[in-house]
Amino acid sequence: MTDLHIVGAELVESPTLRSRHLDRVDVLDKVGTLAMLPGNEFATVKQVAEFFGVGVKTLESVVIDHREELASNGYSILTGPQLTSLKKVSYVGLRARSLAVFSRTAILNVGMLLTESDAAREVRRYLLAVEATATVEHRQGAVELIRIQERMDYRNILNSLKRGGAESEDYQFIQNTIYTGLFGKTAAQIRKTQPQVSGTPLKRGTGFRKSTVAKDYLTPDQLRILNAVVLASTAQLTANYPKGASVAEMLAVVNGSIRLINPTAVGAA
């Protein structure tokens, strides 16, 4: 018990340690029932505070102290068209001009930061137990699952562009818009400047066959952010452009998703 407490304290204090656990949002369901807004994508400040059993001011204090980290993991403030869309399907007050929301990843992030919450302590205990028993293969499998999901949703973006009359080169343009908006590099630049971390294993020895796919060069943290943007874009396309989106419409969706998921990103201004 003492060791878990000590490591738990280090988890609270270390952004690097926290980043290693951000794919384990399933832990939230082990701790309690988390109320979410319609669509099960975001929760409000009140909902997150209730889940962790703390006051709204306590949660807001954590956000102030760790805003950049939480923003990179799905905390954002909705305004304008994004808030209007949410009002149509939720109980959010019609007069609200802005609304702070947390993705499930951001909620897990909060659980690794709150020190005055029994639920947050339970979150950290589960994460530590997973860390103690997980093998390298298990950790890699979790990353691969994200990659598979991200590829599936990328197809939705491609299909929407095709239905909207776009050409194949337009898809590459949209892809690079996402990459440069999030990471400041095109897909080709990612491949040239970052080490390959995934792909087809070599038949002999360790490592991977040389890949031409930029996603195989992304770190797990980069991959999570990219996946979140693709998911957000897919949701908007399904709701607003069921018959397909033009390049201009797709650009608006993609840039809006980047600002929503990662307000501090290169292309979020």
C-alpha positions as CSV (number, residue, x, y, z in Angstrom):
1,M,0.0,0.0,0.0
2,T,2.8,2.4,0.9
3,D,4.5,1.8,-2.5
4,L,1.3,2.5,-4.4
5,H,0.8,5.7,-2.4
6,I,4.3,6.9,-3.2
7,V,4.0,6.1,-6.9
8,G,0.6,7.7,-6.9
9,A,2.1,10.9,-5.6
10,E,4.7,10.8,-8.4
11,L,1.8,10.4,-10.9
12,V,0.2,13.6,-9.6
13,E,3.5,15.4,-9.9
14,S,4.9,14.1,-13.2
15,P,3.4,15.1,-16.6
16,T,5.6,12.5,-18.3
17,L,4.2,9.7,-16.1
18,R,0.6,10.9,-16.7
19,S,1.1,10.9,-20.4
20,R,1.8,7.1,-20.3
21,H,-1.7,6.3,-19.1
22,L,-3.9,8.5,-21.2
23,D,-5.1,5.7,-23.3
24,R,-6.7,3.9,-20.3
25,V,-10.0,5.8,-20.2
26,D,-11.7,2.4,-19.5
27,V,-10.5,2.9,-15.9
28,L,-13.1,5.6,-15.4
29,D,-15.9,3.0,-15.8
30,K,-14.3,0.9,-13.1
31,V,-14.5,3.8,-10.6
32,G,-18.0,5.0,-11.1
33,T,-20.8,6.1,-13.5
34,L,-19.8,9.1,-15.5
35,A,-22.6,11.3,-16.8
36,M,-21.8,12.7,-20.3
37,L,-23.6,15.1,-22.7
38,P,-25.6,13.5,-25.5
39,G,-23.3,11.7,-27.9
40,N,-21.1,10.5,-25.0
41,E,-18.2,12.6,-26.2
42,F,-17.9,15.4,-23.6
43,A,-18.9,16.1,-20.0
44,T,-19.4,19.5,-18.4
45,V,-17.5,20.9,-15.4
46,K,-20.4,20.1,-13.2
47,Q,-20.6,16.5,-14.4
48,V,-16.8,16.0,-13.9
49,A,-16.9,17.5,-10.5
50,E,-19.8,15.3,-9.5
51,F,-18.0,12.2,-10.8
52,F,-14.9,12.9,-8.6
53,G,-17.0,14.1,-5.7
54,V,-15.4,17.6,-5.5
55,G,-16.7,21.1,-5.8
56,V,-16.8,23.0,-9.0
57,K,-14.2,25.5,-7.7
58,T,-11.8,22.7,-6.9
59,L,-12.0,21.4,-10.4
60,E,-11.7,24.8,-11.9
61,S,-8.5,25.3,-9.8
62,V,-7.0,22.2,-11.3
63,V,-7.9,23.5,-14.8
64,I,-6.2,26.8,-14.1
65,D,-3.0,25.1,-12.8
66,H,-2.9,22.6,-15.7
67,R,-4.8,24.2,-18.5
68,E,-2.3,23.5,-21.3
69,E,-2.0,19.8,-20.4
70,L,-5.7,19.4,-20.1
71,A,-6.3,21.3,-23.4
72,S,-4.0,19.0,-25.2
73,N,-6.0,16.0,-23.9
74,G,-9.5,17.2,-24.8
75,Y,-10.5,20.1,-22.5
76,S,-12.0,23.0,-24.4
77,I,-14.4,25.9,-24.2
78,L,-17.2,25.7,-26.8
79,T,-18.5,28.9,-28.4
80,G,-20.2,29.9,-31.6
81,P,-21.4,27.2,-34.0
82,Q,-19.9,24.4,-31.9
83,L,-22.0,25.5,-28.9
84,T,-25.0,26.0,-31.0
85,S,-24.8,22.5,-32.4
86,L,-24.5,21.1,-28.9
87,K,-27.5,23.1,-27.7
88,K,-29.7,21.4,-30.3
89,V,-29.2,18.0,-28.7
90,S,-28.5,18.7,-25.0
91,Y,-30.0,20.5,-22.0
92,V,-27.4,23.3,-22.2
93,G,-29.1,26.6,-21.4
94,L,-30.1,28.5,-24.5
95,R,-28.5,31.7,-23.1
96,A,-25.1,30.2,-22.5
97,R,-22.5,31.9,-24.6
98,S,-19.7,29.4,-23.8
99,L,-19.4,26.0,-22.2
100,A,-16.3,24.3,-20.8
101,V,-16.2,20.6,-21.7
102,F,-14.0,17.6,-21.0
103,S,-13.3,14.6,-23.3
104,R,-13.0,11.2,-21.6
105,T,-9.2,11.5,-21.9
106,A,-9.2,14.9,-20.3
107,I,-11.4,13.5,-17.5
108,L,-8.8,10.7,-16.9
109,N,-6.2,13.4,-16.9
110,V,-8.1,15.2,-14.1
111,G,-8.2,11.9,-12.2
112,M,-4.4,11.9,-12.2
113,L,-4.2,15.4,-10.8
114,L,-6.9,15.8,-8.2
115,T,-5.6,15.2,-4.7
116,E,-8.8,15.8,-2.7
117,S,-10.9,13.1,-4.3
118,D,-11.4,9.4,-3.3
119,A,-12.6,8.7,-6.9
120,A,-9.4,10.2,-8.3
121,R,-7.3,8.1,-5.9
122,E,-9.1,5.0,-7.2
123,V,-8.3,6.0,-10.7
124,R,-4.6,6.2,-9.9
125,R,-4.7,2.8,-8.1
126,Y,-6.2,1.2,-11.1
127,L,-3.6,2.8,-13.4
128,L,-0.8,1.7,-11.1
129,A,-2.1,-1.9,-11.1
130,V,-2.3,-1.9,-14.9
131,E,1.3,-0.5,-15.1
132,A,2.5,-3.2,-12.7
133,T,1.1,-6.1,-14.7
134,A,1.1,-4.8,-18.3
135,T,3.6,-6.4,-20.7
136,V,5.3,-4.5,-23.6
137,E,3.0,-6.4,-26.0
138,H,-0.1,-5.2,-24.1
139,R,1.0,-1.6,-24.3
140,Q,1.8,-1.8,-28.0
141,G,-1.5,-3.5,-28.5
142,A,-3.3,-0.5,-27.0
143,V,-1.5,1.8,-29.4
144,E,-2.3,-0.4,-32.4
145,L,-6.0,-0.3,-31.5
146,I,-5.9,3.5,-31.7
147,R,-4.1,3.3,-35.0
148,I,-6.8,0.9,-36.4
149,Q,-9.6,3.1,-35.3
150,E,-7.9,6.2,-36.7
151,R,-7.5,4.5,-40.1
152,M,-11.2,3.6,-40.1
153,D,-12.2,7.2,-39.4
154,Y,-9.8,8.5,-42.0
155,R,-11.7,6.5,-44.6
156,N,-14.9,8.3,-43.5
157,I,-13.2,11.6,-44.3
158,L,-12.0,10.4,-47.7
159,N,-15.4,9.0,-48.6
160,S,-17.0,12.3,-47.6
161,L,-14.6,14.2,-49.9
162,K,-15.3,11.8,-52.7
163,R,-19.1,12.3,-52.3
164,G,-18.5,16.0,-52.3
165,G,-16.7,15.8,-55.7
166,A,-13.1,16.2,-54.5
167,E,-10.1,14.6,-56.3
168,S,-7.5,12.4,-54.8
169,E,-5.0,15.2,-54.4
170,D,-7.6,17.1,-52.3
171,Y,-7.5,14.3,-49.8
172,Q,-3.7,14.7,-49.5
173,F,-4.2,18.4,-49.0
174,I,-6.7,17.8,-46.2
175,Q,-4.4,15.2,-44.6
176,N,-1.5,17.7,-44.6
177,T,-3.8,20.4,-43.2
178,I,-4.4,18.1,-40.2
179,Y,-0.7,17.3,-39.7
180,T,0.6,20.8,-40.1
181,G,-2.2,22.2,-37.9
182,L,-1.4,19.8,-35.1
183,F,2.4,19.2,-35.4
184,G,3.7,22.0,-37.7
185,K,4.9,19.4,-40.3
186,T,3.4,17.8,-43.4
187,A,3.1,14.0,-43.5
188,A,6.3,13.8,-45.6
189,Q,8.2,16.0,-43.1
190,I,7.0,13.7,-40.2
191,R,8.5,10.7,-42.0
192,K,11.8,12.5,-42.5
193,T,12.2,14.0,-39.0
194,Q,10.7,11.4,-36.6
195,P,11.8,7.8,-36.0
196,Q,9.5,5.1,-37.1
197,V,7.7,3.5,-34.1
198,S,5.2,1.1,-35.7
199,G,4.5,-0.8,-38.9
200,T,5.2,-4.2,-40.3
201,P,7.8,-6.1,-38.1
202,L,10.9,-7.3,-39.8
203,K,11.1,-11.1,-40.4
204,R,14.5,-11.2,-38.8
205,G,15.7,-9.2,-35.9
206,T,13.9,-6.3,-34.3
207,G,12.3,-3.2,-35.7
208,F,10.0,-2.5,-38.7
209,R,10.1,-2.5,-42.4
210,K,10.6,1.0,-43.8
211,S,7.1,2.6,-43.9
212,T,5.7,5.3,-46.2
213,V,2.8,5.9,-43.8
214,A,3.2,9.0,-41.7
215,K,1.2,7.6,-38.8
216,D,3.8,4.9,-38.3
217,Y,6.2,7.7,-37.2
218,L,3.9,9.4,-34.7
219,T,4.4,9.0,-31.0
220,P,1.5,7.6,-28.9
221,D,0.7,11.1,-27.6
222,Q,0.7,12.5,-31.2
223,L,-1.4,9.6,-32.3
224,R,-4.0,10.2,-29.6
225,I,-4.4,13.8,-30.5
226,L,-4.6,13.0,-34.2
227,N,-7.2,10.3,-33.5
228,A,-9.3,12.8,-31.4
229,V,-9.3,15.3,-34.3
230,V,-10.3,12.7,-36.8
231,L,-13.1,11.5,-34.6
232,A,-14.4,15.0,-34.0
233,S,-14.2,15.7,-37.8
234,T,-16.1,12.5,-38.6
235,A,-18.9,13.4,-36.1
236,Q,-19.3,16.8,-37.7
237,L,-19.3,15.5,-41.2
238,T,-22.0,12.9,-40.3
239,A,-24.2,15.5,-38.7
240,N,-23.7,18.4,-41.1
241,Y,-22.7,16.9,-44.5
242,P,-24.3,13.5,-44.9
243,K,-24.1,13.7,-48.7
244,G,-20.5,14.6,-48.7
245,A,-18.4,17.7,-48.1
246,S,-16.5,20.0,-50.5
247,V,-12.9,20.8,-49.9
248,A,-13.8,24.2,-48.4
249,E,-16.4,22.6,-46.1
250,M,-13.9,19.9,-45.1
251,L,-11.3,22.5,-44.3
252,A,-13.7,24.3,-42.0
253,V,-14.6,21.1,-40.2
254,V,-10.9,20.0,-39.8
255,N,-9.7,23.4,-38.5
256,G,-12.7,23.6,-36.1
257,S,-11.8,20.1,-34.8
258,I,-8.2,21.1,-34.2
259,R,-9.3,24.1,-32.2
260,L,-11.8,22.0,-30.3
261,I,-9.4,19.2,-29.4
262,N,-6.1,21.0,-29.1
263,P,-6.5,24.8,-28.7
264,T,-2.7,25.2,-28.3
265,A,-1.9,23.4,-31.5
266,V,0.2,25.1,-34.2
267,G,-2.8,25.7,-36.5
268,A,-5.4,26.5,-33.8
269,A,-5.0,30.3,-33.9
